[in-house]
């Protein structure tokens, strides 16, 4: 199945992409996707953590993706 991945902040810099379409297995969880992305974009391993949102809602790592989901990779944000 196809999902769309959006990269924000430092994840955009680390991947060199703002968004990609990615073909994943039908039973792909958010955690599985995270591992796929870390394999595809080795520099993501330099981040200690980042949030993942699916269809504009923060997602836990154990939910399963559906065809045409839009997944946002959101790095930690600091500021004041």
PyMOL Python script that loads the backbone (N, CA, C, O; Angstrom):
from pymol import cmd

cmd.read_pdbstr("""\
ATOM      1  N   UNK A   1       0.842  -1.173   0.000  1.00  0.00           N
ATOM      2  CA  UNK A   1       0.000   0.000   0.000  1.00  0.00           C
ATOM      3  C   UNK A   1       0.884   1.232   0.000  1.00  0.00           C
ATOM      4  O   UNK A   1       2.051   1.173   0.388  1.00  0.00           O
ATOM      5  N   UNK A   2       0.329   2.328  -0.431  1.00  0.00           N
ATOM      6  CA  UNK A   2       1.076   3.573  -0.546  1.00  0.00           C
ATOM      7  C   UNK A   2       0.681   4.525   0.580  1.00  0.00           C
ATOM      8  O   UNK A   2      -0.502   4.702   0.871  1.00  0.00           O
ATOM      9  N   UNK A   3       1.693   5.141   1.215  1.00  0.00           N
ATOM     10  CA  UNK A   3       1.460   6.187   2.210  1.00  0.00           C
ATOM     11  C   UNK A   3       2.328   7.385   1.840  1.00  0.00           C
ATOM     12  O   UNK A   3       3.353   7.247   1.172  1.00  0.00           O
ATOM     13  N   UNK A   4       1.904   8.541   2.280  1.00  0.00           N
ATOM     14  CA  UNK A   4       2.666   9.759   2.010  1.00  0.00           C
ATOM     15  C   UNK A   4       3.329  10.186   3.308  1.00  0.00           C
ATOM     16  O   UNK A   4       2.685  10.241   4.356  1.00  0.00           O
ATOM     17  N   UNK A   5       4.628  10.489   3.232  1.00  0.00           N
ATOM     18  CA  UNK A   5       5.397  10.882   4.397  1.00  0.00           C
ATOM     19  C   UNK A   5       5.784  12.348   4.241  1.00  0.00           C
ATOM     20  O   UNK A   5       6.315  12.752   3.207  1.00  0.00           O
ATOM     21  N   UNK A   6       5.513  13.141   5.275  1.00  0.00           N
ATOM     22  CA  UNK A   6       5.891  14.547   5.301  1.00  0.00           C
ATOM     23  C   UNK A   6       6.983  14.737   6.354  1.00  0.00           C
ATOM     24  O   UNK A   6       6.852  14.261   7.482  1.00  0.00           O
ATOM     25  N   UNK A   7       8.046  15.425   5.986  1.00  0.00           N
ATOM     26  CA  UNK A   7       9.150  15.676   6.918  1.00  0.00           C
ATOM     27  C   UNK A   7       9.164  17.145   7.306  1.00  0.00           C
ATOM     28  O   UNK A   7       8.989  18.018   6.455  1.00  0.00           O
ATOM     29  N   UNK A   8       9.374  17.423   8.599  1.00  0.00           N
ATOM     30  CA  UNK A   8       9.393  18.790   9.094  1.00  0.00           C
ATOM     31  C   UNK A   8      10.684  19.054   9.859  1.00  0.00           C
ATOM     32  O   UNK A   8      11.302  18.136  10.398  1.00  0.00           O
ATOM     33  N   UNK A   9      11.083  20.328   9.898  1.00  0.00           N
ATOM     34  CA  UNK A   9      12.237  20.747  10.695  1.00  0.00           C
ATOM     35  C   UNK A   9      13.495  19.993  10.336  1.00  0.00           C
ATOM     36  O   UNK A   9      13.819  19.827   9.160  1.00  0.00           O
ATOM     37  N   UNK A  10      14.204  19.537  11.354  1.00  0.00           N
ATOM     38  CA  UNK A  10      15.484  18.854  11.164  1.00  0.00           C
ATOM     39  C   UNK A  10      15.325  17.551  10.395  1.00  0.00           C
ATOM     40  O   UNK A  10      16.264  17.123   9.724  1.00  0.00           O
ATOM     41  N   UNK A  11      14.154  16.902  10.472  1.00  0.00           N
ATOM     42  CA  UNK A  11      13.977  15.653   9.716  1.00  0.00           C
ATOM     43  C   UNK A  11      14.001  15.935   8.209  1.00  0.00           C
ATOM     44  O   UNK A  11      14.440  15.094   7.425  1.00  0.00           O
ATOM     45  N   UNK A  12      13.534  17.101   7.818  1.00  0.00           N
ATOM     46  CA  UNK A  12      13.606  17.509   6.410  1.00  0.00           C
ATOM     47  C   UNK A  12      15.059  17.674   5.991  1.00  0.00           C
ATOM     48  O   UNK A  12      15.446  17.261   4.898  1.00  0.00           O
ATOM     49  N   UNK A  13      15.867  18.280   6.866  1.00  0.00           N
ATOM     50  CA  UNK A  13      17.296  18.452   6.580  1.00  0.00           C
ATOM     51  C   UNK A  13      18.025  17.110   6.535  1.00  0.00           C
ATOM     52  O   UNK A  13      18.871  16.890   5.669  1.00  0.00           O
ATOM     53  N   UNK A  14      17.700  16.223   7.459  1.00  0.00           N
ATOM     54  CA  UNK A  14      18.391  14.931   7.531  1.00  0.00           C
ATOM     55  C   UNK A  14      18.064  14.014   6.356  1.00  0.00           C
ATOM     56  O   UNK A  14      18.900  13.215   5.935  1.00  0.00           O
ATOM     57  N   UNK A  15      16.845  14.131   5.829  1.00  0.00           N
ATOM     58  CA  UNK A  15      16.450  13.264   4.721  1.00  0.00           C
ATOM     59  C   UNK A  15      16.675  13.901   3.361  1.00  0.00           C
ATOM     60  O   UNK A  15      16.781  13.207   2.350  1.00  0.00           O
ATOM     61  N   UNK A  16      16.746  15.229   3.342  1.00  0.00           N
ATOM     62  CA  UNK A  16      16.853  15.932   2.065  1.00  0.00           C
ATOM     63  C   UNK A  16      15.538  15.949   1.307  1.00  0.00           C
ATOM     64  O   UNK A  16      15.511  16.242   0.112  1.00  0.00           O
ATOM     65  N   UNK A  17      14.456  15.641   1.991  1.00  0.00           N
ATOM     66  CA  UNK A  17      13.129  15.554   1.370  1.00  0.00           C
ATOM     67  C   UNK A  17      12.123  16.325   2.211  1.00  0.00           C
ATOM     68  O   UNK A  17      12.245  16.383   3.434  1.00  0.00           O
ATOM     69  N   UNK A  18      11.133  16.915   1.561  1.00  0.00           N
ATOM     70  CA  UNK A  18      10.029  17.512   2.312  1.00  0.00           C
ATOM     71  C   UNK A  18       8.855  16.540   2.384  1.00  0.00           C
ATOM     72  O   UNK A  18       8.070  16.566   3.331  1.00  0.00           O
ATOM     73  N   UNK A  19       8.747  15.679   1.366  1.00  0.00           N
ATOM     74  CA  UNK A  19       7.723  14.635   1.384  1.00  0.00           C
ATOM     75  C   UNK A  19       8.079  13.563   0.372  1.00  0.00           C
ATOM     76  O   UNK A  19       8.761  13.820  -0.619  1.00  0.00           O
ATOM     77  N   UNK A  20       7.605  12.362   0.640  1.00  0.00           N
ATOM     78  CA  UNK A  20       7.806  11.228  -0.270  1.00  0.00           C
ATOM     79  C   UNK A  20       6.555  10.366  -0.249  1.00  0.00           C
ATOM     80  O   UNK A  20       5.787  10.399   0.713  1.00  0.00           O
ATOM     81  N   UNK A  21       6.354   9.610  -1.290  1.00  0.00           N
ATOM     82  CA  UNK A  21       5.367   8.534  -1.298  1.00  0.00           C
ATOM     83  C   UNK A  21       6.146   7.250  -1.093  1.00  0.00           C
ATOM     84  O   UNK A  21       7.196   7.047  -1.703  1.00  0.00           O
ATOM     85  N   UNK A  22       5.633   6.390  -0.240  1.00  0.00           N
ATOM     86  CA  UNK A  22       6.358   5.184   0.127  1.00  0.00           C
ATOM     87  C   UNK A  22       5.419   3.988   0.068  1.00  0.00           C
ATOM     88  O   UNK A  22       4.301   4.039   0.581  1.00  0.00           O
ATOM     89  N   UNK A  23       5.874   2.932  -0.550  1.00  0.00           N
ATOM     90  CA  UNK A  23       5.127   1.683  -0.614  1.00  0.00           C
ATOM     91  C   UNK A  23       5.537   0.832   0.594  1.00  0.00           C
ATOM     92  O   UNK A  23       6.719   0.545   0.784  1.00  0.00           O
ATOM     93  N   UNK A  24       4.551   0.431   1.409  1.00  0.00           N
ATOM     94  CA  UNK A  24       4.808  -0.387   2.594  1.00  0.00           C
ATOM     95  C   UNK A  24       3.867  -1.593   2.581  1.00  0.00           C
ATOM     96  O   UNK A  24       2.890  -1.628   1.833  1.00  0.00           O
ATOM     97  N   UNK A  25       4.180  -2.574   3.420  1.00  0.00           N
ATOM     98  CA  UNK A  25       3.320  -3.759   3.545  1.00  0.00           C
ATOM     99  C   UNK A  25       1.947  -3.382   4.086  1.00  0.00           C
ATOM    100  O   UNK A  25       1.801  -2.375   4.779  1.00  0.00           O
ATOM    101  N   UNK A  26       0.955  -4.183   3.772  1.00  0.00           N
ATOM    102  CA  UNK A  26      -0.410  -3.930   4.216  1.00  0.00           C
ATOM    103  C   UNK A  26      -0.555  -3.933   5.729  1.00  0.00           C
ATOM    104  O   UNK A  26      -1.444  -3.262   6.253  1.00  0.00           O
ATOM    105  N   UNK A  27       0.275  -4.654   6.438  1.00  0.00           N
ATOM    106  CA  UNK A  27       0.179  -4.727   7.902  1.00  0.00           C
ATOM    107  C   UNK A  27       1.278  -3.903   8.571  1.00  0.00           C
ATOM    108  O   UNK A  27       1.846  -4.325   9.579  1.00  0.00           O
ATOM    109  N   UNK A  28       1.575  -2.740   8.017  1.00  0.00           N
ATOM    110  CA  UNK A  28       2.654  -1.887   8.513  1.00  0.00           C
ATOM    111  C   UNK A  28       2.154  -1.030   9.679  1.00  0.00           C
ATOM    112  O   UNK A  28       1.175  -0.295   9.547  1.00  0.00           O
ATOM    113  N   UNK A  29       2.836  -1.135  10.811  1.00  0.00           N
ATOM    114  CA  UNK A  29       2.507  -0.292  11.959  1.00  0.00           C
ATOM    115  C   UNK A  29       3.347   0.978  11.905  1.00  0.00           C
ATOM    116  O   UNK A  29       4.282   1.082  11.111  1.00  0.00           O
ATOM    117  N   UNK A  30       3.009   1.933  12.747  1.00  0.00           N
ATOM    118  CA  UNK A  30       3.807   3.159  12.828  1.00  0.00           C
ATOM    119  C   UNK A  30       5.235   2.810  13.239  1.00  0.00           C
ATOM    120  O   UNK A  30       6.184   3.400  12.724  1.00  0.00           O
ATOM    121  N   UNK A  31       5.397   1.866  14.153  1.00  0.00           N
ATOM    122  CA  UNK A  31       6.740   1.451  14.555  1.00  0.00           C
ATOM    123  C   UNK A  31       7.498   0.824  13.385  1.00  0.00           C
ATOM    124  O   UNK A  31       8.685   1.096  13.200  1.00  0.00           O
ATOM    125  N   UNK A  32       6.822  -0.011  12.599  1.00  0.00           N
ATOM    126  CA  UNK A  32       7.457  -0.596  11.412  1.00  0.00           C
ATOM    127  C   UNK A  32       7.907   0.505  10.452  1.00  0.00           C
ATOM    128  O   UNK A  32       9.006   0.454   9.900  1.00  0.00           O
ATOM    129  N   UNK A  33       7.046   1.490  10.268  1.00  0.00           N
ATOM    130  CA  UNK A  33       7.381   2.594   9.375  1.00  0.00           C
ATOM    131  C   UNK A  33       8.599   3.347   9.881  1.00  0.00           C
ATOM    132  O   UNK A  33       9.473   3.721   9.098  1.00  0.00           O
ATOM    133  N   UNK A  34       8.658   3.566  11.170  1.00  0.00           N
ATOM    134  CA  UNK A  34       9.816   4.258  11.755  1.00  0.00           C
ATOM    135  C   UNK A  34      11.103   3.503  11.434  1.00  0.00           C
ATOM    136  O   UNK A  34      12.109   4.118  11.079  1.00  0.00           O
ATOM    137  N   UNK A  35      11.078   2.192  11.554  1.00  0.00           N
ATOM    138  CA  UNK A  35      12.270   1.380  11.244  1.00  0.00           C
ATOM    139  C   UNK A  35      12.606   1.440   9.752  1.00  0.00           C
ATOM    140  O   UNK A  35      13.780   1.496   9.388  1.00  0.00           O
ATOM    141  N   UNK A  36      11.604   1.428   8.900  1.00  0.00           N
ATOM    142  CA  UNK A  36      11.817   1.529   7.450  1.00  0.00           C
ATOM    143  C   UNK A  36      12.478   2.862   7.121  1.00  0.00           C
ATOM    144  O   UNK A  36      13.416   2.919   6.326  1.00  0.00           O
ATOM    145  N   UNK A  37      11.987   3.930   7.734  1.00  0.00           N
ATOM    146  CA  UNK A  37      12.551   5.252   7.460  1.00  0.00           C
ATOM    147  C   UNK A  37      13.977   5.376   7.974  1.00  0.00           C
ATOM    148  O   UNK A  37      14.814   5.998   7.318  1.00  0.00           O
ATOM    149  N   UNK A  38      14.273   4.791   9.143  1.00  0.00           N
ATOM    150  CA  UNK A  38      15.635   4.837   9.672  1.00  0.00           C
ATOM    151  C   UNK A  38      16.597   4.053   8.791  1.00  0.00           C
ATOM    152  O   UNK A  38      17.777   4.395   8.705  1.00  0.00           O
ATOM    153  N   UNK A  39      16.105   3.005   8.138  1.00  0.00           N
ATOM    154  CA  UNK A  39      16.934   2.237   7.205  1.00  0.00           C
ATOM    155  C   UNK A  39      17.141   3.007   5.903  1.00  0.00           C
ATOM    156  O   UNK A  39      18.241   3.013   5.349  1.00  0.00           O
ATOM    157  N   UNK A  40      16.095   3.649   5.421  1.00  0.00           N
ATOM    158  CA  UNK A  40      16.157   4.389   4.161  1.00  0.00           C
ATOM    159  C   UNK A  40      16.940   5.686   4.303  1.00  0.00           C
ATOM    160  O   UNK A  40      17.668   6.081   3.392  1.00  0.00           O
ATOM    161  N   UNK A  41      16.790   6.345   5.442  1.00  0.00           N
ATOM    162  CA  UNK A  41      17.462   7.616   5.706  1.00  0.00           C
ATOM    163  C   UNK A  41      18.302   7.449   6.973  1.00  0.00           C
ATOM    164  O   UNK A  41      17.838   7.738   8.076  1.00  0.00           O
ATOM    165  N   UNK A  42      19.524   6.986   6.810  1.00  0.00           N
ATOM    166  CA  UNK A  42      20.396   6.642   7.944  1.00  0.00           C
ATOM    167  C   UNK A  42      20.581   7.792   8.923  1.00  0.00           C
ATOM    168  O   UNK A  42      20.746   7.556  10.120  1.00  0.00           O
ATOM    169  N   UNK A  43      20.556   9.047   8.434  1.00  0.00           N
ATOM    170  CA  UNK A  43      20.775  10.189   9.323  1.00  0.00           C
ATOM    171  C   UNK A  43      19.653  10.370  10.344  1.00  0.00           C
ATOM    172  O   UNK A  43      19.852  11.062  11.342  1.00  0.00           O
ATOM    173  N   UNK A  44      18.486   9.774  10.127  1.00  0.00           N
ATOM    174  CA  UNK A  44      17.421   9.844  11.132  1.00  0.00           C
ATOM    175  C   UNK A  44      17.827   9.147  12.422  1.00  0.00           C
ATOM    176  O   UNK A  44      17.265   9.423  13.482  1.00  0.00           O
ATOM    177  N   UNK A  45      18.802   8.243  12.340  1.00  0.00           N
ATOM    178  CA  UNK A  45      19.285   7.566  13.536  1.00  0.00           C
ATOM    179  C   UNK A  45      19.980   8.532  14.483  1.00  0.00           C
ATOM    180  O   UNK A  45      20.187   8.201  15.650  1.00  0.00           O
ATOM    181  N   UNK A  46      20.347   9.728  14.005  1.00  0.00           N
ATOM    182  CA  UNK A  46      21.002  10.728  14.849  1.00  0.00           C
ATOM    183  C   UNK A  46      20.025  11.448  15.769  1.00  0.00           C
ATOM    184  O   UNK A  46      20.449  12.129  16.703  1.00  0.00           O
ATOM    185  N   UNK A  47      18.731  11.311  15.524  1.00  0.00           N
ATOM    186  CA  UNK A  47      17.722  11.919  16.394  1.00  0.00           C
ATOM    187  C   UNK A  47      17.366  10.953  17.516  1.00  0.00           C
ATOM    188  O   UNK A  47      17.144   9.767  17.276  1.00  0.00           O
ATOM    189  N   UNK A  48      17.315  11.463  18.731  1.00  0.00           N
ATOM    190  CA  UNK A  48      16.924  10.613  19.854  1.00  0.00           C
ATOM    191  C   UNK A  48      15.447  10.264  19.801  1.00  0.00           C
ATOM    192  O   UNK A  48      15.049   9.151  20.144  1.00  0.00           O
ATOM    193  N   UNK A  49      14.638  11.222  19.371  1.00  0.00           N
ATOM    194  CA  UNK A  49      13.199  10.962  19.304  1.00  0.00           C
ATOM    195  C   UNK A  49      12.542  11.942  18.351  1.00  0.00           C
ATOM    196  O   UNK A  49      13.069  13.018  18.069  1.00  0.00           O
ATOM    197  N   UNK A  50      11.388  11.546  17.869  1.00  0.00           N
ATOM    198  CA  UNK A  50      10.541  12.430  17.089  1.00  0.00           C
ATOM    199  C   UNK A  50       9.121  11.888  17.148  1.00  0.00           C
ATOM    200  O   UNK A  50       8.901  10.688  17.313  1.00  0.00           O
ATOM    201  N   UNK A  51       8.181  12.780  17.013  1.00  0.00           N
ATOM    202  CA  UNK A  51       6.776  12.387  17.055  1.00  0.00           C
ATOM    203  C   UNK A  51       6.313  12.006  15.651  1.00  0.00           C
ATOM    204  O   UNK A  51       6.870  12.454  14.649  1.00  0.00           O
ATOM    205  N   UNK A  52       5.297  11.184  15.609  1.00  0.00           N
ATOM    206  CA  UNK A  52       4.698  10.788  14.341  1.00  0.00           C
ATOM    207  C   UNK A  52       3.199  11.049  14.421  1.00  0.00           C
ATOM    208  O   UNK A  52       2.528  10.632  15.365  1.00  0.00           O
ATOM    209  N   UNK A  53       2.693  11.742  13.419  1.00  0.00           N
ATOM    210  CA  UNK A  53       1.254  11.985  13.319  1.00  0.00           C
ATOM    211  C   UNK A  53       0.737  11.295  12.066  1.00  0.00           C
ATOM    212  O   UNK A  53       1.396  11.305  11.026  1.00  0.00           O
ATOM    213  N   UNK A  54      -0.430  10.703  12.168  1.00  0.00           N
ATOM    214  CA  UNK A  54      -1.076  10.056  11.030  1.00  0.00           C
ATOM    215  C   UNK A  54      -2.392  10.790  10.786  1.00  0.00           C
ATOM    216  O   UNK A  54      -3.252  10.870  11.662  1.00  0.00           O
ATOM    217  N   UNK A  55      -2.522  11.321   9.577  1.00  0.00           N
ATOM    218  CA  UNK A  55      -3.722  12.078   9.216  1.00  0.00           C
ATOM    219  C   UNK A  55      -4.018  13.187  10.235  1.00  0.00           C
ATOM    220  O   UNK A  55      -5.151  13.363  10.684  1.00  0.00           O
ATOM    221  N   UNK A  56      -2.963  13.921  10.579  1.00  0.00           N
ATOM    222  CA  UNK A  56      -3.020  15.111  11.429  1.00  0.00           C
ATOM    223  C   UNK A  56      -3.346  14.828  12.890  1.00  0.00           C
ATOM    224  O   UNK A  56      -3.767  15.734  13.609  1.00  0.00           O
ATOM    225  N   UNK A  57      -3.161  13.590  13.344  1.00  0.00           N
ATOM    226  CA  UNK A  57      -3.333  13.248  14.752  1.00  0.00           C
ATOM    227  C   UNK A  57      -2.112  12.476  15.224  1.00  0.00           C
ATOM    228  O   UNK A  57      -1.664  11.538  14.566  1.00  0.00           O
ATOM    229  N   UNK A  58      -1.570  12.889  16.392  1.00  0.00           N
ATOM    230  CA  UNK A  58      -0.432  12.155  16.931  1.00  0.00           C
ATOM    231  C   UNK A  58      -0.799  10.687  17.087  1.00  0.00           C
ATOM    232  O   UNK A  58      -1.904  10.348  17.511  1.00  0.00           O
ATOM    233  N   UNK A  59       0.142   9.830  16.739  1.00  0.00           N
ATOM    234  CA  UNK A  59      -0.135   8.394  16.706  1.00  0.00           C
ATOM    235  C   UNK A  59       0.811   7.632  17.619  1.00  0.00           C
ATOM    236  O   UNK A  59       1.989   7.972  17.731  1.00  0.00           O
ATOM    237  N   UNK A  60       0.289   6.604  18.268  1.00  0.00           N
ATOM    238  CA  UNK A  60       1.151   5.700  19.020  1.00  0.00           C
ATOM    239  C   UNK A  60       1.804   4.737  18.031  1.00  0.00           C
ATOM    240  O   UNK A  60       1.317   4.541  16.917  1.00  0.00           O
ATOM    241  N   UNK A  61       2.893   4.153  18.452  1.00  0.00           N
ATOM    242  CA  UNK A  61       3.687   3.321  17.552  1.00  0.00           C
ATOM    243  C   UNK A  61       3.035   1.993  17.204  1.00  0.00           C
ATOM    244  O   UNK A  61       3.489   1.311  16.286  1.00  0.00           O
ATOM    245  N   UNK A  62       1.976   1.610  17.919  1.00  0.00           N
ATOM    246  CA  UNK A  62       1.376   0.298  17.670  1.00  0.00           C
ATOM    247  C   UNK A  62       0.164   0.333  16.739  1.00  0.00           C
ATOM    248  O   UNK A  62      -0.417  -0.717  16.461  1.00  0.00           O
ATOM    249  N   UNK A  63      -0.235   1.513  16.248  1.00  0.00           N
ATOM    250  CA  UNK A  63      -1.363   1.530  15.316  1.00  0.00           C
ATOM    251  C   UNK A  63      -0.907   1.119  13.920  1.00  0.00           C
ATOM    252  O   UNK A  63       0.264   1.269  13.571  1.00  0.00           O
ATOM    253  N   UNK A  64      -1.828   0.605  13.135  1.00  0.00           N
ATOM    254  CA  UNK A  64      -1.515   0.163  11.789  1.00  0.00           C
ATOM    255  C   UNK A  64      -1.952   1.218  10.776  1.00  0.00           C
ATOM    256  O   UNK A  64      -3.003   1.844  10.912  1.00  0.00           O
ATOM    257  N   UNK A  65      -1.124   1.391   9.773  1.00  0.00           N
ATOM    258  CA  UNK A  65      -1.412   2.351   8.726  1.00  0.00           C
ATOM    259  C   UNK A  65      -2.439   1.797   7.756  1.00  0.00           C
ATOM    260  O   UNK A  65      -2.599   0.584   7.620  1.00  0.00           O
ATOM    261  N   UNK A  66      -3.136   2.710   7.083  1.00  0.00           N
ATOM    262  CA  UNK A  66      -4.109   2.345   6.060  1.00  0.00           C
ATOM    263  C   UNK A  66      -3.660   2.956   4.729  1.00  0.00           C
ATOM    264  O   UNK A  66      -2.887   3.914   4.726  1.00  0.00           O
ATOM    265  N   UNK A  67      -4.129   2.422   3.609  1.00  0.00           N
ATOM    266  CA  UNK A  67      -3.733   2.979   2.307  1.00  0.00           C
ATOM    267  C   UNK A  67      -4.021   4.480   2.241  1.00  0.00           C
ATOM    268  O   UNK A  67      -5.059   4.959   2.697  1.00  0.00           O
ATOM    269  N   UNK A  68      -3.076   5.192   1.663  1.00  0.00           N
ATOM    270  CA  UNK A  68      -3.165   6.642   1.439  1.00  0.00           C
ATOM    271  C   UNK A  68      -3.123   7.483   2.708  1.00  0.00           C
ATOM    272  O   UNK A  68      -3.466   8.665   2.668  1.00  0.00           O
ATOM    273  N   UNK A  69      -2.711   6.902   3.837  1.00  0.00           N
ATOM    274  CA  UNK A  69      -2.512   7.701   5.038  1.00  0.00           C
ATOM    275  C   UNK A  69      -1.428   8.748   4.769  1.00  0.00           C
ATOM    276  O   UNK A  69      -0.526   8.533   3.959  1.00  0.00           O
ATOM    277  N   UNK A  70      -1.535   9.871   5.457  1.00  0.00           N
ATOM    278  CA  UNK A  70      -0.513  10.913   5.413  1.00  0.00           C
ATOM    279  C   UNK A  70       0.166  10.920   6.778  1.00  0.00           C
ATOM    280  O   UNK A  70      -0.473  11.146   7.806  1.00  0.00           O
ATOM    281  N   UNK A  71       1.473  10.667   6.769  1.00  0.00           N
ATOM    282  CA  UNK A  71       2.242  10.530   7.995  1.00  0.00           C
ATOM    283  C   UNK A  71       3.221  11.687   8.099  1.00  0.00           C
ATOM    284  O   UNK A  71       4.012  11.922   7.185  1.00  0.00           O
ATOM    285  N   UNK A  72       3.169  12.411   9.214  1.00  0.00           N
ATOM    286  CA  UNK A  72       4.085  13.521   9.440  1.00  0.00           C
ATOM    287  C   UNK A  72       5.146  13.103  10.447  1.00  0.00           C
ATOM    288  O   UNK A  72       4.841  12.531  11.493  1.00  0.00           O
ATOM    289  N   UNK A  73       6.397  13.399  10.112  1.00  0.00           N
ATOM    290  CA  UNK A  73       7.526  13.130  11.002  1.00  0.00           C
ATOM    291  C   UNK A  73       7.900  14.464  11.645  1.00  0.00           C
ATOM    292  O   UNK A  73       8.365  15.378  10.963  1.00  0.00           O
ATOM    293  N   UNK A  74       7.698  14.572  12.952  1.00  0.00           N
ATOM    294  CA  UNK A  74       7.811  15.844  13.640  1.00  0.00           C
ATOM    295  C   UNK A  74       8.931  15.771  14.684  1.00  0.00           C
ATOM    296  O   UNK A  74       8.836  15.020  15.655  1.00  0.00           O
ATOM    297  N   UNK A  75       9.993  16.559  14.473  1.00  0.00           N
ATOM    298  CA  UNK A  75      11.113  16.529  15.415  1.00  0.00           C
ATOM    299  C   UNK A  75      10.762  17.269  16.707  1.00  0.00           C
ATOM    300  O   UNK A  75       9.772  18.000  16.759  1.00  0.00           O
ATOM    301  N   UNK A  76      11.582  17.075  17.757  1.00  0.00           N
ATOM    302  CA  UNK A  76      11.365  17.843  18.987  1.00  0.00           C
ATOM    303  C   UNK A  76      11.474  19.335  18.696  1.00  0.00           C
ATOM    304  O   UNK A  76      12.274  19.753  17.858  1.00  0.00           O
ATOM    305  N   UNK A  77      10.676  20.127  19.384  1.00  0.00           N
ATOM    306  CA  UNK A  77      10.667  21.580  19.186  1.00  0.00           C
ATOM    307  C   UNK A  77      10.984  22.238  20.514  1.00  0.00           C
ATOM    308  O   UNK A  77      10.462  21.845  21.557  1.00  0.00           O
ATOM    309  N   UNK A  78      11.847  23.247  20.464  1.00  0.00           N
ATOM    310  CA  UNK A  78      12.119  24.020  21.668  1.00  0.00           C
ATOM    311  C   UNK A  78      11.929  25.486  21.350  1.00  0.00           C
ATOM    312  O   UNK A  78      11.931  25.890  20.187  1.00  0.00           O
ATOM    313  N   UNK A  79      11.771  26.248  22.356  1.00  0.00           N
ATOM    314  CA  UNK A  79      11.596  27.684  22.148  1.00  0.00           C
ATOM    315  C   UNK A  79      11.123  28.325  23.428  1.00  0.00           C
ATOM    316  O   UNK A  79      10.984  27.678  24.467  1.00  0.00           O
ATOM    317  N   UNK A  80      10.886  29.594  23.325  1.00  0.00           N
ATOM    318  CA  UNK A  80      10.461  30.285  24.530  1.00  0.00           C
ATOM    319  C   UNK A  80       9.569  31.427  24.228  1.00  0.00           C
ATOM    320  O   UNK A  80       9.120  32.118  25.142  1.00  0.00           O
TER     321      UNK A  80
END
""", "prot")
cmd.dss("prot")
cmd.show_as("cartoon", "prot")
cmd.util.cbc("prot")
cmd.orient("prot")
